[in-house]
Amino acid sequence: MSATIKPFTDEFEEYGRDESRTSGEASSISFPTTEDEVRAILKKLHAERVPVTVQGARTGLAAGAVPHGGHILNTSRMNRYLGIRRDEQGSFLLRVAPGVVLSELRKQLGKKVLPTAGWDQASLEVYEEFQEAPEQFFPTDPTEASACLGGMAACNASGARSYAYGPMRPHVTGLHVVLTDGDLLELHRGEVFARGRRLSLVTVQGRTLELDLPDYTMPKTKNASGYFVADDMDAIDLFIGACGTLGVITELEIALQAAPAVVWGVSCFFDSEDKAVSFTDSVRPVLSHAAAIEYFDAGALDILRRQREQSTAFASLPALDKDAKVCVYVELDCDDEARATEELYHLGWVLELAGGSDDATWVARTEV
C-alpha cells in the first residue's frame, strides 16, 4: 500500500519551514513509513513532473528542507531499527531507517537496548553479542541532537567532535537510495568504485547508470559545499552530503565504536584572541586524545554571563573572570582516568605558556 499524498493545508503549516526560520510553500505532502512507499510516491510524482523536497527532522540551518512549490516528502516516520551485524574487524554495523533520531539512538546505545521487532535470526544473534560487549556509541555529533540520521547523512553532518572522528561520511557503511523515478540503489562501502571520474551504477531493477563526475578538486579541509568527488571514489560517498538532490535515503548502515570510558571537558579562558590562537596552535600536536577543540568568542561569553544571572539552569556555574574575553573548549576522550590526567597535565602546561591560567579553567568530568 502506498503512502497517502495529502494536499498541503494549514494543518501542515509547520512543514513549510525548518530551523533556518525560512518559510516556503508546497502543494502536497506525504509521510511514508517504508521504502516501498517512498518508491511509489516518487514514481508517481516523477511521471507528473512534480518537484520534491525531502525532509527529515527539519533541524538544518541552511533551509535545505524548505519547499519551493511541489511536494514535501517527510521521512520522519521511517524510524525503525532494521538489524545489526559485525564486520571483519569486529565492529558493530547497525542498519536503521532515515527517521531514527540521534538523541534516541544515543539513549538506546547507552542502555544497550535496541528495538528488534522484525529482525532476522542473524541480527538477533549479533544483538546478543552487542549486549555483552563494551558500550557502543555513534561519534558524529552535530549541533542539534534531535536531527535524524537520514538528514545527517544527506548533509554529511559534522560538529564539535569532527576534530577527532571526522564528519558523518566515514561512519556510513551502507545506503539505500531511491532515485527520482522510483528505482532503488543499494550501496555498500568498498564494493563499487569510479574509474577516474567515470562511475557506473546498477539499480536493483537492473538499470545501468553511467555518470560523468565533476572534475573539480575538493579542498583538503573541512568542507560541505558541492558534491563530494575524487578520482576512483567509492560510489557511496557521492550520495553522502548530496542533500537529497540525487535521491532519497531510505536506509543507512552505520558503524558504531566503543564508547570512551572517560570524557572530560576543559574550558580554557583567555583575555585576548591572540592568546587563544596561540594556545590552539600549540595544544593540537601535544594532545593525542582530543575529541573536540571549539572556540567561543566574547559575545558567547557575554551570553553565558547573562544566563548565569537570569536562569537557574546556569546559576551553579562558577563566575567568569572579568578578564575572560574568549574561550577554547577541549574535550578529552580517554580509556581511563590515568590517561585523561596525563592529557590534562599537558594541556595545562600549554595553557600557562599561552598566557592562560589554571585557576580560571573549568574542568567537567564524567560522573563516576
Secondary structure per residue as TSV (DSSP state, phi and psi in degrees):
chain	resnum	aa	ss	phi	psi
A	1	M	-	360.0	132.2
A	2	S	-	-84.5	152.6
A	3	A	-	-68.5	149.6
A	4	T	-	-75.5	131.9
A	5	I	-	-91.5	116.9
A	6	K	E	-107.4	148.9
A	7	P	E	-62.5	145.1
A	8	F	-	-84.7	91.1
A	9	T	-	-99.3	-179.7
A	10	D	G	-59.4	-23.9
A	11	E	G	-57.6	-28.6
A	12	F	G	-108.4	21.2
A	13	E	G	-53.8	-39.7
A	14	E	G	-61.7	-24.5
A	15	Y	G	-79.9	1.0
A	16	G	G	-86.9	2.7
A	17	R	B	-146.9	165.8
A	18	D	-	-133.3	-164.8
A	19	E	T	-69.4	-7.3
A	20	S	T	-72.9	-10.9
A	21	R	-	67.8	13.1
A	22	T	-	-87.1	140.4
A	23	S	B	-114.8	148.5
A	24	G	-	-137.3	-166.8
A	25	E	B	-138.2	156.1
A	26	A	-	-148.6	163.2
A	27	S	S	-100.8	-22.9
A	28	S	E	-153.7	167.1
A	29	I	E	-150.8	151.1
A	30	S	E	-143.0	156.4
A	31	F	-	-130.7	73.7
A	32	P	-	-65.3	153.7
A	33	T	-	-116.7	-9.2
A	34	T	S	-136.1	163.4
A	35	E	H	-63.3	-40.6
A	36	D	H	-62.2	-35.7
A	37	E	H	-66.3	-40.1
A	38	V	H	-61.4	-44.1
A	39	R	H	-60.6	-42.9
A	40	A	H	-66.0	-41.8
A	41	I	H	-62.3	-48.6
A	42	L	H	-67.6	-37.1
A	43	K	H	-61.3	-43.6
A	44	K	H	-65.9	-47.3
A	45	L	H	-69.0	-34.4
A	46	H	H	-62.4	-41.8
A	47	A	H	-64.2	-30.5
A	48	E	T	-93.9	0.9
A	49	R	T	57.8	42.8
A	50	V	-	-95.4	125.5
A	51	P	-	-67.5	147.8
A	52	V	E	-125.0	132.6
A	53	T	E	-107.6	125.4
A	54	V	E	-93.2	132.8
A	55	Q	E	-126.4	151.9
A	56	G	S	-120.1	-111.8
A	57	A	S	-86.2	-4.8
A	58	R	-	60.3	39.7
A	59	T	-	-95.0	-1.9
A	60	G	-	-70.3	154.3
A	61	L	S	-107.0	4.7
A	62	A	S	-109.1	11.9
A	63	A	-	64.5	22.7
A	64	G	T	-67.5	-21.7
A	65	A	T	-98.8	6.4
A	66	V	-	-87.6	123.8
A	67	P	-	-77.8	153.5
A	68	H	B	-130.4	67.0
A	69	G	S	88.5	173.4
A	70	G	S	75.7	-144.6
A	71	H	E	-112.4	144.3
A	72	I	E	-104.0	122.8
A	73	L	E	-108.4	107.2
A	74	N	E	-103.1	121.8
A	75	T	-	-98.2	11.5
A	76	S	T	-64.0	-21.9
A	77	R	T	-89.3	-1.1
A	78	M	-	-90.7	77.3
A	79	N	-	-123.7	30.7
A	80	R	-	-86.5	151.3
A	81	Y	E	-91.9	129.1
A	82	L	E	-107.2	-20.0
A	83	G	E	159.9	173.7
A	84	I	E	-148.8	147.3
A	85	R	E	-147.1	176.2
A	86	R	E	-120.3	143.8
A	87	D	-	-89.4	-174.1
A	88	E	T	-63.1	-25.6
A	89	Q	T	-88.6	-1.9
A	90	G	-	90.9	0.8
A	91	S	-	-70.7	146.5
A	92	F	E	-84.5	130.4
A	93	L	E	-116.4	117.3
A	94	L	E	-105.1	128.9
A	95	R	E	-97.4	130.8
A	96	V	E	-139.3	157.5
A	97	A	-	-79.7	160.7
A	98	P	T	-68.4	-20.2
A	99	G	T	-85.4	0.6
A	100	V	-	-62.7	129.7
A	101	V	B	-91.1	139.1
A	102	L	H	-58.0	-45.0
A	103	S	H	-61.6	-37.2
A	104	E	H	-69.3	-40.6
A	105	L	H	-58.9	-43.5
A	106	R	H	-60.5	-42.1
A	107	K	H	-63.2	-44.2
A	108	Q	H	-63.4	-43.3
A	109	L	H	-66.1	-39.7
A	110	G	H	-62.6	-34.9
A	111	K	H	-88.0	-8.4
A	112	K	T	57.9	37.1
A	113	V	-	-130.0	118.0
A	114	L	-	-119.3	145.1
A	115	P	-	-69.5	115.4
A	116	T	-	-107.0	11.3
A	117	A	T	-58.0	128.6
A	118	G	T	85.2	0.7
A	119	W	-	-72.9	148.3
A	120	D	-	-79.6	171.4
A	121	Q	H	-63.3	-37.6
A	122	A	H	-61.6	-42.1
A	123	S	H	-67.0	-39.1
A	124	L	H	-64.8	-34.8
A	125	E	H	-68.4	-41.9
A	126	V	H	-67.9	-33.0
A	127	Y	H	-60.2	-38.1
A	128	E	H	-62.0	-39.6
A	129	E	H	-65.8	-39.9
A	130	F	H	-58.1	-41.9
A	131	Q	H	-69.7	-26.7
A	132	E	H	-88.3	-17.4
A	133	A	S	-79.4	165.0
A	134	P	S	-56.0	153.0
A	135	E	-	-54.4	136.9
A	136	Q	E	-104.9	157.2
A	137	F	E	-146.2	162.0
A	138	F	-	-106.9	118.1
A	139	P	-	-77.4	-20.3
A	140	T	-	-63.7	128.5
A	141	D	-	-133.1	76.9
A	142	P	-	-70.0	172.1
A	143	T	S	-60.2	-36.3
A	144	E	-	-113.7	112.5
A	145	A	T	-73.5	-8.1
A	146	S	T	-85.5	6.6
A	147	A	-	-68.2	152.1
A	148	C	B	-97.4	156.1
A	149	L	H	-66.9	-33.5
A	150	G	H	-62.6	-43.6
A	151	G	H	-66.1	-36.4
A	152	M	H	-63.4	-39.9
A	153	A	H	-70.4	-38.1
A	154	A	H	-61.7	-34.8
A	155	C	T	-106.9	7.4
A	156	N	T	50.6	57.3
A	157	A	-	-57.0	148.7
A	158	S	-	-127.9	-112.9
A	159	G	-	114.9	-172.2
A	160	A	T	-58.8	-42.5
A	161	R	T	-76.5	-0.2
A	162	S	H	-64.8	-16.4
A	163	Y	H	-56.4	-42.4
A	164	A	H	-97.9	-38.9
A	165	Y	H	-105.1	-6.6
A	166	G	-	77.0	-178.2
A	167	P	-	-80.4	-166.9
A	168	M	S	-63.1	-36.7
A	169	R	G	-48.9	-53.6
A	170	P	G	-68.1	-11.7
A	171	H	G	-98.0	2.6
A	172	V	E	-103.2	120.0
A	173	T	E	-107.5	-9.5
A	174	G	E	-159.5	149.3
A	175	L	E	-143.2	143.4
A	176	H	E	-105.9	129.4
A	177	V	E	-128.8	122.1
A	178	V	E	-90.6	124.0
A	179	L	-	-78.3	171.0
A	180	T	T	-60.7	-26.2
A	181	D	T	-95.2	4.5
A	182	G	S	98.5	-10.3
A	183	D	-	-68.2	155.4
A	184	L	E	-117.8	133.7
A	185	L	E	-106.7	134.1
A	186	E	E	-113.0	112.8
A	187	L	E	-113.6	133.2
A	188	H	E	-129.5	129.8
A	189	R	T	-58.2	134.5
A	190	G	T	90.7	2.4
A	191	E	T	-105.9	-40.4
A	192	V	-	-125.3	126.8
A	193	F	B	-127.3	151.8
A	194	A	-	-71.2	157.7
A	195	R	B	-107.8	101.7
A	196	G	T	66.2	-119.5
A	197	R	T	-111.6	28.5
A	198	R	E	-117.3	124.9
A	199	L	E	-124.5	129.6
A	200	S	E	-113.3	125.6
A	201	L	E	-124.2	147.1
A	202	V	E	-123.1	124.4
A	203	T	-	-74.5	163.8
A	204	V	T	-58.9	-29.7
A	205	Q	T	-80.5	-1.7
A	206	G	S	95.0	5.6
A	207	R	-	-84.5	134.2
A	208	T	E	-95.9	131.2
A	209	L	E	-114.0	124.0
A	210	E	E	-105.7	117.5
A	211	L	E	-117.2	133.0
A	212	D	E	-95.7	114.8
A	213	L	-	-79.4	152.4
A	214	P	-	-56.6	153.6
A	215	D	-	-102.3	10.4
A	216	Y	-	-74.3	163.3
A	217	T	-	-104.8	126.1
A	218	M	-	-69.2	138.9
A	219	P	-	-66.2	145.6
A	220	K	S	-88.0	58.3
A	221	T	S	-157.0	174.1
A	222	K	S	-59.6	126.0
A	223	N	-	-155.5	136.9
A	224	A	-	-126.8	14.9
A	225	S	S	-95.3	135.7
A	226	G	S	75.7	172.2
A	227	Y	-	-72.5	140.4
A	228	F	-	-74.3	124.9
A	229	V	-	-141.0	149.7
A	230	A	-	-161.9	157.7
A	231	D	T	-59.1	135.7
A	232	D	T	56.9	33.1
A	233	M	-	-71.3	156.7
A	234	D	B	-70.6	133.3
A	235	A	T	-58.9	-33.6
A	236	I	H	-62.3	-29.4
A	237	D	H	-72.3	-19.1
A	238	L	H	-66.3	-32.9
A	239	F	H	-90.4	-20.3
A	240	I	T	-80.4	118.5
A	241	G	T	94.4	0.8
A	242	A	S	-83.2	-1.3
A	243	C	T	57.0	33.9
A	244	G	T	77.1	2.8
A	245	T	S	-77.0	-16.8
A	246	L	S	-105.6	-6.8
A	247	G	-	157.5	173.3
A	248	V	E	-103.5	123.6
A	249	I	E	-73.5	122.3
A	250	T	E	-115.1	-7.2
A	251	E	E	-160.0	142.5
A	252	L	E	-129.1	146.8
A	253	E	E	-115.8	122.7
A	254	I	E	-119.4	146.2
A	255	A	E	-91.5	126.8
A	256	L	-	-93.3	160.8
A	257	Q	E	-132.5	155.7
A	258	A	E	-63.1	130.7
A	259	A	-	-69.8	140.6
A	260	P	-	-63.0	139.8
A	261	A	S	-71.9	-31.0
A	262	V	E	-129.8	125.8
A	263	V	E	-126.2	115.8
A	264	W	E	-118.4	135.3
A	265	G	E	-109.5	127.7
A	266	V	E	-118.7	119.3
A	267	S	E	-102.8	115.0
A	268	C	E	-108.3	120.7
A	269	F	E	-104.0	144.4
A	270	F	E	-137.9	156.5
A	271	D	S	-92.7	3.7
A	272	S	S	-155.1	154.0
A	273	E	H	-66.2	-36.3
A	274	D	H	-58.8	-41.2
A	275	K	H	-67.4	-37.2
A	276	A	H	-64.5	-40.8
A	277	V	H	-66.1	-43.5
A	278	S	H	-60.0	-43.1
A	279	F	H	-61.4	-46.4
A	280	T	H	-62.6	-44.6
A	281	D	H	-59.9	-39.0
A	282	S	H	-81.9	-31.4
A	283	V	H	-82.5	-25.5
A	284	R	T	-58.4	-47.7
A	285	P	T	-75.1	-12.6
A	286	V	T	-85.4	-35.0
A	287	L	-	-91.8	134.6
A	288	S	S	-107.4	-5.4
A	289	H	S	-129.6	30.1
A	290	A	E	-82.1	120.9
A	291	A	E	-89.3	-30.1
A	292	A	E	-145.7	143.8
A	293	I	E	-136.7	108.9
A	294	E	E	-124.0	147.4
A	295	Y	E	-109.1	135.6
A	296	F	E	-123.2	124.4
A	297	D	-	-86.6	-176.3
A	298	A	H	-62.0	-37.4
A	299	G	H	-61.7	-40.8
A	300	A	H	-65.0	-39.0
A	301	L	H	-69.1	-34.3
A	302	D	H	-63.7	-39.7
A	303	I	H	-61.7	-42.4
A	304	L	H	-62.2	-40.9
A	305	R	H	-62.1	-43.7
A	306	R	H	-66.6	-42.1
A	307	Q	H	-65.0	-34.4
A	308	R	H	-64.0	-34.0
A	309	E	H	-82.1	-30.8
A	310	Q	H	-104.7	-18.3
A	311	S	-	-121.3	131.5
A	312	T	T	-65.7	-24.9
A	313	A	T	-64.8	-25.5
A	314	F	T	-108.5	-1.4
A	315	A	T	-63.8	-27.0
A	316	S	T	-80.6	-7.3
A	317	L	S	-69.9	147.7
A	318	P	-	-61.9	154.8
A	319	A	-	-70.7	136.7
A	320	L	-	-73.7	138.0
A	321	D	-	-59.6	139.9
A	322	K	T	-62.9	-23.7
A	323	D	T	-85.2	-6.5
A	324	A	-	-71.7	113.3
A	325	K	-	-104.5	-33.9
A	326	V	E	-142.1	165.6
A	327	C	E	-139.9	142.5
A	328	V	E	-116.9	118.6
A	329	Y	E	-95.9	128.9
A	330	V	E	-122.2	126.3
A	331	E	E	-105.0	129.1
A	332	L	E	-106.4	122.4
A	333	D	E	-110.4	112.4
A	334	C	E	-131.4	162.3
A	335	D	S	-79.3	-24.8
A	336	D	S	-157.5	168.8
A	337	E	H	-69.1	-28.4
A	338	A	H	-62.5	-45.2
A	339	R	H	-66.9	-40.6
A	340	A	H	-62.6	-40.2
A	341	T	H	-64.7	-39.9
A	342	E	H	-63.8	-43.6
A	343	E	H	-63.7	-39.8
A	344	L	H	-64.5	-36.8
A	345	Y	H	-62.6	-46.9
A	346	H	H	-61.0	-41.6
A	347	L	H	-62.2	-44.7
A	348	G	H	-62.0	-37.1
A	349	W	H	-63.3	-45.5
A	350	V	H	-67.7	-35.9
A	351	L	H	-59.0	-47.1
A	352	E	H	-63.3	-41.8
A	353	L	H	-63.9	-31.4
A	354	A	H	-84.1	-5.5
A	355	G	T	101.4	12.2
A	356	G	-	-90.3	-175.1
A	357	S	-	-137.9	131.9
A	358	D	G	-59.4	-38.3
A	359	D	G	-65.3	-27.3
A	360	A	G	-96.1	6.5
A	361	T	-	-95.0	138.1
A	362	W	E	-100.1	137.5
A	363	V	E	-126.7	117.2
A	364	A	E	-105.1	126.3
A	365	R	E	-116.7	153.6
A	366	T	-	-59.4	138.3
A	367	E	-	-67.2	140.5
A	368	V	-	-89.9	360.0
